[in-house]
């Protein structure tokens, strides 16, 4: 096959392909045009159908809206008719009420007119009564010889006297009844406790006396140029008084514990005979150890005597230290032991816990063993010590309240307070300084003399009773009761004193004549 034939074949094939493509394109175009035409027809049908449906829906909606509108209109008309009817009924009721009010107003006007007439009559009668009262009052003033103000004053004075009499009578009756009810049981308990309690009481002083075998020992105690006596005074803190007293040396100091140490050391030196600074220092150290042992022994003996156990060793030591403390001349340890016994006896009489009462009574003044070394009152120091060494709440409250600083929360605290007062107020238990005693007597008389109607007053029985003489014309029998009560209350609030003070008001009327 030649090249021309091949070319002719290729050309023929190309022509055939082009013709085929053209034919297929025309065919596809016709097919597409048919499909587009049918889709447009379908779309028109759908649009027409949708328009028909929308028109139908629109008509239905309009119908429904018209029906709803008609229904609402009917309901509105119905409600309007009901409201109009209600308004008409209300209007009729208002008309009826107005008619009723008019009738009532007419009736009230008639009553007011009637009242006005009656008021006029009443005024006239009142004027007549007032005239009669004035006439009667003038007649009464003429008969009695007193004006209205004088009569009123007399009446008020008589009423005041009656009230005062009734008040005094009531106070006297209440006090008598209370005393009758409480005195019997209290007297039995206290007297029984005091009778059962027997304790020794020693009054301590500020000096101690050491006996010497001879007067030559005084020179040896003084030493060369006074070195021995200076050493002893420096180590003990006690003043040695060596005077003309035969065969005796006086130790002077306010601390009983230091005085006891100095006394023991000096007695040892006198017994040994060798007196020089080194020996004095050694004797003082031994005396301090002996006093410390004595303190513990005294504390243990106090526990055994009272019958109390389980107290912390430090509290036992502080109890023994109270042997060297005094209060108004009364030994603090002896006082605590006595209060413990009294508290136990009172608790037994009242059916309370005797052991707790004794424990509280024994520890109530424990703060006095440290009140010279620490700040604060012995009450607060004692309460802090009891808390520190795990004492019970009842014991702590008894320590805090035995002088009234804190309110007692148990009967045992009240018992300890009463036992402390009994032990301190017992005649001879304590002594006061002359200045304190004189000031109390002076204050007692000043308080009593400040009251109206008091003629004289006397403080007797060492200031435990005050007797008041009143003017009979100024103070009545009823006034006496009130005056005694007022004076006792003022004494309680202004004075400090052991025990109690009796207030006696004396009113005396005398008629004196002479036969000639």
C-alpha positions as CSV (number, residue, x, y, z in Angstrom):
1,X,0.0,0.0,0.0
2,X,1.2,3.3,-1.0
3,X,1.5,6.5,1.0
4,X,-1.2,8.1,-0.9
5,X,-3.6,5.3,-0.1
6,X,-2.7,5.6,3.6
7,X,-3.3,9.3,3.5
8,X,-6.6,8.8,1.7
9,X,-7.6,6.3,4.4
10,X,-6.7,8.6,7.1
11,X,-8.6,11.5,5.6
12,X,-11.6,9.3,5.1
13,X,-11.4,8.2,8.7
14,X,-11.2,11.8,9.9
15,X,-14.1,12.8,7.8
16,X,-16.1,9.9,9.1
17,X,-15.3,10.9,12.7
18,X,-16.2,14.5,12.1
19,X,-19.5,13.5,10.5
20,X,-20.2,11.1,13.4
21,X,-19.5,13.8,15.9
22,X,-21.7,16.3,14.2
23,X,-24.6,13.8,14.0
24,X,-24.2,12.8,17.7
25,X,-24.1,16.5,18.7
26,X,-27.2,17.2,16.8
27,X,-28.9,14.2,18.4
28,X,-27.9,15.2,21.8
29,X,-29.1,18.7,21.3
30,X,-32.4,17.5,20.2
31,X,-32.6,15.2,23.2
32,X,-31.7,18.0,25.6
33,X,-34.2,20.3,24.0
34,X,-36.9,17.7,24.5
35,X,-35.9,17.3,28.2
36,X,-35.8,21.0,28.8
37,X,-39.1,21.4,27.2
38,X,-40.7,18.7,29.3
39,X,-39.1,20.2,32.5
40,X,-40.4,23.6,31.7
41,X,-43.8,22.1,31.2
42,X,-43.6,20.3,34.5
43,X,-42.5,23.4,36.3
44,X,-45.4,25.3,34.9
45,X,-47.7,22.6,36.0
46,X,-46.2,22.7,39.5
47,X,-46.5,26.5,39.6
48,X,-50.1,26.4,38.5
49,X,-50.9,23.7,41.1
50,X,-49.1,25.7,43.8
51,X,-51.0,28.9,42.9
52,X,-54.3,26.9,43.0
53,X,-53.4,25.5,46.4
54,X,-52.3,28.9,47.8
55,X,-55.5,30.4,46.6
56,X,-57.5,27.7,48.3
57,X,-55.5,28.2,51.5
58,X,-56.0,31.9,51.3
59,X,-59.7,31.5,51.0
60,X,-59.8,29.1,53.9
61,X,-57.7,31.5,56.1
62,X,-60.0,34.3,55.2
63,X,-63.0,32.2,56.2
64,X,-61.4,31.2,59.5
65,X,-60.5,34.8,60.2
66,X,-64.0,35.9,59.5
67,X,-65.3,33.2,61.8
68,X,-62.9,34.1,64.6
69,X,-63.8,37.8,64.2
70,X,-67.4,37.0,64.3
71,X,-67.0,34.8,67.4
72,X,-64.9,37.5,69.2
73,X,-67.5,40.1,68.3
74,X,-70.3,37.9,69.7
75,X,-68.3,37.3,72.9
76,X,-67.5,41.0,73.2
77,X,-71.1,41.9,72.8
78,X,-72.1,39.3,75.4
79,X,-69.6,40.6,77.9
80,X,-70.7,44.2,77.2
81,X,-74.3,43.2,77.8
82,X,-73.3,41.5,81.1
83,X,-71.2,44.5,82.3
84,X,-74.0,46.9,81.3
85,X,-76.4,44.7,83.4
86,X,-73.9,44.7,86.3
87,X,-73.6,48.5,86.1
88,X,-77.3,48.9,86.1
89,X,-77.5,46.7,89.2
90,X,-74.7,48.7,90.9
91,X,-76.4,51.9,90.0
92,X,-79.7,50.6,91.6
93,X,-77.7,49.6,94.7
94,X,-76.1,53.0,94.9
95,X,-79.4,54.7,94.6
96,X,-80.8,52.6,97.4
97,X,-77.8,53.4,99.6
98,X,-78.1,57.1,98.9
99,X,-81.7,56.9,99.9
100,X,-80.7,55.0,103.1
101,X,-78.0,57.5,103.9
102,X,-80.4,60.3,103.4
103,X,-82.7,58.7,105.9
104,X,-79.8,58.1,108.4
105,X,-78.6,61.7,108.0
106,X,-82.1,62.9,108.8
107,X,-82.2,60.7,111.8
108,X,-78.7,61.9,113.0
109,X,-79.8,65.5,112.6
110,X,-82.8,64.8,114.7
111,X,-80.5,63.1,117.3
112,X,-78.0,66.0,117.2
113,X,-80.8,68.4,117.9
114,X,-81.9,66.3,120.7
115,X,-78.4,66.0,122.1
116,X,-77.8,69.7,121.8
117,X,-81.0,70.3,123.9
118,X,-79.8,67.7,126.4
119,X,-76.3,69.2,126.5
120,X,-77.8,72.6,127.3
121,X,-79.8,71.1,130.1
122,X,-76.7,69.2,131.3
123,X,-74.6,72.4,131.3
124,X,-77.3,74.1,133.3
125,X,-77.4,71.3,135.8
126,X,-73.5,71.2,136.0
127,X,-73.4,74.9,136.8
128,X,-76.0,74.3,139.5
129,X,-73.9,71.3,140.9
130,X,-70.7,73.4,140.8
131,X,-72.4,76.2,142.6
132,X,-73.6,73.7,145.2
133,X,-70.1,72.2,145.5
134,X,-68.6,75.6,146.0
135,X,-71.2,76.4,148.6
136,X,-70.6,73.1,150.4
137,X,-66.8,73.6,150.1
138,X,-67.1,77.1,151.6
139,X,-69.3,75.6,154.4
140,X,-66.8,72.8,155.0
141,X,-63.8,75.2,155.1
142,X,-65.8,77.4,157.5
143,X,-66.7,74.4,159.8
144,X,-63.3,72.7,159.6
145,X,-61.2,75.8,159.7
146,X,-59.0,74.5,156.8
147,X,-58.6,75.6,153.2
148,X,-58.8,73.2,150.3
149,X,-55.0,73.1,149.9
150,X,-54.6,72.5,153.6
151,X,-57.2,69.7,153.5
152,X,-55.4,68.2,150.5
153,X,-52.1,68.3,152.2
154,X,-53.6,66.7,155.3
155,X,-55.2,64.0,153.2
156,X,-51.9,63.3,151.4
157,X,-50.0,63.2,154.6
158,X,-52.5,60.7,156.2
159,X,-52.4,58.5,153.0
160,X,-48.6,58.7,153.1
161,X,-48.6,57.6,156.8
162,X,-50.9,54.8,156.0
163,X,-48.8,53.6,153.0
164,X,-45.6,53.9,155.1
165,X,-47.3,51.9,157.9
166,X,-48.4,49.2,155.5
167,X,-45.0,49.1,153.9
168,X,-43.2,48.8,157.2
169,X,-45.7,46.2,158.4
170,X,-45.2,44.2,155.2
171,X,-41.4,44.4,155.5
172,X,-41.5,43.3,159.1
173,X,-43.9,40.4,158.3
174,X,-41.8,39.2,155.4
175,X,-38.5,39.4,157.3
176,X,-40.1,37.6,160.3
177,X,-41.5,34.9,158.0
178,X,-38.2,34.5,156.2
179,X,-36.2,34.3,159.4
180,X,-38.6,31.8,160.9
181,X,-38.3,29.6,157.8
182,X,-34.6,29.8,157.3
183,X,-33.2,30.4,160.8
184,X,-34.1,27.1,162.3
185,X,-32.3,24.9,159.7
186,X,-29.4,27.3,159.3
187,X,-28.9,27.5,163.1
188,X,-28.9,23.7,163.4
189,X,-26.4,23.3,160.6
190,X,-24.0,26.0,161.7
191,X,-24.2,25.2,165.4
192,X,-23.7,21.5,164.8
193,X,-20.7,22.2,162.6
194,X,-19.1,24.6,165.1
195,X,-19.7,22.3,168.0
196,X,-18.1,19.4,166.1
197,X,-15.1,21.5,164.9
198,X,-12.3,22.1,167.6
199,X,-9.1,23.6,166.2
200,X,-6.1,25.3,167.7
201,X,-5.5,28.9,166.8
202,X,-2.1,30.6,167.2
203,X,-1.6,34.3,166.7
204,X,1.7,34.9,164.8
205,X,3.7,38.2,165.3
206,X,6.5,39.9,163.4
207,X,9.2,38.9,165.9
208,X,10.8,35.7,167.1
209,X,12.9,35.3,170.3
210,X,16.0,33.0,170.5
211,X,17.2,32.1,174.0
212,X,20.9,32.3,174.7
213,X,22.9,30.2,177.2
214,X,24.6,33.4,178.5
215,X,25.1,37.0,177.6
216,X,28.6,36.4,176.4
217,X,27.1,34.7,173.3
218,X,25.8,38.1,172.2
219,X,29.3,39.3,171.5
220,X,30.1,36.1,169.5
221,X,27.0,36.5,167.5
222,X,28.0,40.1,166.7
223,X,31.5,39.1,165.8
224,X,34.6,41.2,165.1
225,X,33.4,44.6,163.8
226,X,29.9,43.1,163.4
227,X,30.8,40.8,160.5
228,X,28.8,37.8,161.9
229,X,25.6,39.7,162.5
230,X,25.9,41.4,159.0
231,X,26.4,38.0,157.3
232,X,23.4,36.5,159.1
233,X,21.2,39.4,158.3
234,X,22.3,39.4,154.6
235,X,21.8,35.7,154.1
236,X,18.4,35.6,155.8
237,X,16.9,39.0,155.2
238,X,16.0,39.3,158.9
239,X,17.0,42.0,161.3
240,X,18.7,40.8,164.5
241,X,18.1,43.0,167.6
242,X,20.6,42.6,170.3
243,X,19.8,44.8,173.2
244,X,19.7,44.7,177.0
245,X,17.2,41.8,177.1
246,X,19.0,39.2,179.2
247,X,20.0,36.0,177.5
248,X,17.9,36.6,174.4
249,X,18.2,37.8,170.8
250,X,15.2,39.2,168.9
251,X,14.6,38.3,165.2
252,X,12.5,41.0,163.5
253,X,10.9,40.6,160.0
254,X,7.6,40.5,158.2
255,X,8.3,37.2,156.4
256,X,7.6,34.4,158.8
257,X,9.4,31.9,156.6
258,X,12.6,33.9,156.5
259,X,12.3,34.5,160.3
260,X,12.0,30.7,160.9
261,X,15.1,30.0,158.7
262,X,17.0,32.7,160.7
263,X,15.8,31.2,164.0
264,X,16.8,27.6,163.1
265,X,20.2,28.8,161.8
266,X,20.9,30.9,164.8
267,X,20.0,28.0,167.2
268,X,22.3,25.7,165.4
269,X,25.1,28.2,165.6
270,X,24.5,28.7,169.3
271,X,24.5,24.9,169.9
272,X,27.6,24.4,167.8
273,X,29.5,27.3,169.3
274,X,31.5,28.0,166.2
275,X,30.2,31.3,164.8
276,X,32.0,32.7,161.7
277,X,30.8,33.8,158.2
278,X,31.5,30.4,156.6
279,X,29.8,28.5,159.4
280,X,26.8,30.9,159.2
281,X,26.4,30.4,155.5
282,X,26.4,26.6,156.0
283,X,23.9,26.8,158.9
284,X,21.5,29.0,156.8
285,X,21.6,26.5,153.9
286,X,20.8,23.6,156.3
287,X,18.0,25.7,157.9
288,X,16.5,26.4,154.4
289,X,16.5,22.6,153.7
290,X,14.9,21.9,157.1
291,X,12.2,24.6,156.5
292,X,11.4,23.2,153.0
293,X,11.1,19.7,154.6
294,X,8.9,21.2,157.3
295,X,6.7,22.9,154.7
296,X,6.1,19.6,152.9
297,X,5.4,17.8,156.2
298,X,3.0,20.5,157.3
299,X,1.1,20.1,154.0
300,X,0.9,16.4,154.3
301,X,-0.2,16.6,157.9
302,X,-3.0,19.0,156.9
303,X,-4.2,16.5,154.3
304,X,-4.2,13.7,156.8
305,X,-6.0,15.8,159.4
306,X,-8.7,16.8,157.0
307,X,-8.9,13.4,155.2
308,X,-8.3,14.7,151.7
309,X,-6.2,12.7,149.2
310,X,-5.0,13.0,145.6
311,X,-3.9,16.6,145.7
312,X,-0.9,17.5,143.4
313,X,2.4,17.6,145.3
314,X,3.0,21.2,144.4
315,X,-0.3,22.2,146.0
316,X,0.7,20.2,149.1
317,X,3.9,22.2,149.3
318,X,2.0,25.5,148.9
319,X,-0.4,24.3,151.7
320,X,2.5,23.7,154.0
321,X,3.9,27.1,153.1
322,X,0.7,28.7,154.4
323,X,1.9,27.8,157.9
324,X,4.1,30.8,157.7
325,X,1.3,33.1,156.5
326,X,-1.1,35.0,158.7
327,X,-4.2,37.1,158.0
328,X,-5.2,39.6,160.7
329,X,-3.2,37.5,163.1
330,X,-4.9,34.2,162.1
331,X,-2.7,31.5,160.8
332,X,-3.6,30.8,157.2
333,X,-3.0,27.0,157.3
334,X,-5.0,26.6,160.6
335,X,-7.7,28.8,159.1
336,X,-7.8,26.6,155.9
337,X,-8.0,23.4,158.0
338,X,-10.8,24.8,160.1
339,X,-12.7,25.9,156.9
340,X,-12.3,22.4,155.5
341,X,-13.7,20.8,158.7
342,X,-16.6,23.3,158.8
343,X,-17.3,22.8,155.0
344,X,-17.4,19.0,155.5
345,X,-19.7,19.2,158.5
346,X,-22.1,21.6,156.7
347,X,-22.1,19.5,153.6
348,X,-22.9,16.4,155.7
349,X,-25.8,18.2,157.3
350,X,-27.1,19.2,153.9
351,X,-26.6,15.8,152.2
352,X,-23.8,17.0,149.8
353,X,-20.5,15.4,148.9
354,X,-18.3,15.8,152.1
355,X,-15.0,15.0,150.3
356,X,-15.4,17.7,147.7
357,X,-16.5,20.2,150.3
358,X,-13.5,19.5,152.4
359,X,-11.2,19.7,149.4
360,X,-12.6,23.1,148.4
361,X,-12.5,24.4,151.9
362,X,-8.8,23.3,152.3
363,X,-7.8,25.0,149.0
364,X,-9.9,28.1,149.2
365,X,-7.0,30.3,150.4
366,X,-4.2,28.5,148.5
367,X,-3.4,31.7,146.7
368,X,-2.2,33.4,149.9
369,X,1.0,31.2,149.7
370,X,2.1,33.1,146.6
371,X,0.3,36.5,146.8
372,X,3.5,38.2,147.9
373,X,5.5,36.7,145.0
374,X,2.9,37.2,142.1
375,X,0.6,40.0,141.0
376,X,-3.1,39.7,141.6
377,X,-5.4,38.9,144.5
378,X,-5.1,35.6,146.4
379,X,-8.5,34.6,145.0
380,X,-7.4,34.9,141.3
381,X,-4.0,33.3,142.1
382,X,-5.7,30.4,143.9
383,X,-8.1,29.8,141.0
384,X,-5.2,29.8,138.5
385,X,-3.3,27.3,140.7
386,X,-6.3,25.0,140.9
387,X,-6.8,25.1,137.1
388,X,-3.1,24.5,136.5
389,X,-3.1,21.4,138.7
390,X,-6.4,20.0,137.3
391,X,-8.8,20.5,140.2
392,X,-12.5,20.0,139.5
393,X,-14.7,22.9,138.3
394,X,-16.6,22.8,141.6
395,X,-13.4,23.4,143.6
396,X,-12.3,26.1,141.2
397,X,-15.6,27.9,141.5
398,X,-15.5,27.6,145.3
399,X,-12.1,29.2,145.4
400,X,-13.2,32.0,143.0
401,X,-16.4,32.8,144.8
402,X,-15.5,32.6,148.5
403,X,-15.1,36.4,148.7
404,X,-18.0,37.2,146.3
405,X,-15.8,38.0,143.3
406,X,-17.6,35.4,141.1
407,X,-21.1,34.1,141.5
408,X,-21.2,30.6,143.1
409,X,-22.5,27.9,140.8
410,X,-22.9,25.1,143.4
411,X,-24.1,24.6,146.9
412,X,-20.6,23.6,147.9
413,X,-19.3,27.0,146.9
414,X,-21.9,28.6,149.1
415,X,-20.9,26.3,152.0
416,X,-17.2,27.2,151.6
417,X,-18.2,30.9,151.6
418,X,-20.2,30.4,154.8
419,X,-17.5,28.3,156.5
420,X,-14.8,31.0,155.6
421,X,-17.1,33.7,157.2
422,X,-17.6,31.6,160.3
423,X,-13.9,30.9,160.8
424,X,-12.9,34.6,160.2
425,X,-15.8,36.2,162.2
426,X,-15.5,34.0,165.2
427,X,-14.5,36.2,168.2
428,X,-10.8,36.1,168.8
429,X,-10.0,34.5,165.4
430,X,-8.6,37.7,163.8
431,X,-7.3,41.0,164.9
432,X,-7.3,44.3,163.2
433,X,-4.9,47.2,163.3
434,X,-6.0,50.0,165.6
435,X,-6.2,52.4,162.7
436,X,-8.6,50.1,160.7
437,X,-10.7,49.5,163.7
438,X,-11.0,53.2,164.6
439,X,-11.8,54.1,160.9
440,X,-14.6,51.6,160.8
441,X,-16.2,52.9,164.0
442,X,-15.9,56.5,162.7
443,X,-17.5,55.5,159.3
444,X,-20.3,53.7,161.1
445,X,-21.2,56.7,163.2
446,X,-20.9,59.0,160.2
447,X,-23.3,56.9,158.1
448,X,-25.9,56.7,160.9
449,X,-25.7,60.4,161.8
450,X,-26.4,61.4,158.2
451,X,-30.0,60.2,158.5
452,X,-32.8,62.7,159.4
453,X,-34.2,62.3,162.9
454,X,-31.0,60.6,164.3
455,X,-30.1,62.2,167.7
456,X,-27.1,60.0,168.6
457,X,-25.4,56.9,167.5
458,X,-23.0,54.5,169.2
459,X,-20.8,51.8,167.7
460,X,-20.5,49.1,170.3
461,X,-19.2,45.5,170.6
462,X,-15.9,46.2,168.7
463,X,-17.9,47.7,165.8
464,X,-20.2,44.7,165.4
465,X,-23.3,46.6,166.5
466,X,-24.4,50.2,166.0
467,X,-27.2,51.6,168.2
468,X,-29.1,54.6,166.9
469,X,-31.1,57.0,169.1
470,X,-33.8,58.8,167.2
471,X,-36.0,61.8,168.0
472,X,-39.5,60.4,168.7
473,X,-41.3,63.4,167.2
474,X,-39.5,63.0,163.9
475,X,-39.3,59.3,163.5
476,X,-42.3,57.0,163.9
477,X,-42.4,53.3,164.7
478,X,-42.8,52.5,161.0
479,X,-40.0,54.9,160.0
480,X,-37.7,52.9,162.4
481,X,-38.1,49.7,160.3
482,X,-37.4,51.5,157.1
483,X,-34.4,53.4,158.6
484,X,-32.8,50.3,160.0
485,X,-33.1,48.6,156.6
486,X,-31.7,51.6,154.7
487,X,-28.8,52.0,157.1
488,X,-27.9,48.3,156.9
489,X,-27.9,48.5,153.1
490,X,-25.7,51.5,153.1
491,X,-23.2,49.9,155.5
492,X,-23.1,46.8,153.2
493,X,-22.3,48.9,150.2
494,X,-19.8,51.3,151.7
495,X,-17.9,49.4,154.4
496,X,-15.7,46.3,154.5
497,X,-15.8,44.3,157.7
498,X,-15.6,40.7,158.9
499,X,-18.8,38.9,159.9
500,X,-21.9,41.1,160.3
501,X,-23.0,44.3,161.9
502,X,-26.2,44.6,163.9
503,X,-28.2,47.8,163.4
504,X,-30.5,48.8,166.3
505,X,-32.8,51.8,166.1
506,X,-34.1,52.9,169.4
507,X,-37.1,55.3,169.8
508,X,-38.1,56.3,173.3
509,X,-40.9,58.5,174.5
510,X,-40.9,59.7,178.1
511,X,-43.5,61.6,180.2
512,X,-41.9,63.3,183.3
513,X,-43.8,65.1,186.0
514,X,-43.0,66.1,189.6
515,X,-45.2,65.8,192.6
516,X,-44.9,68.8,194.9
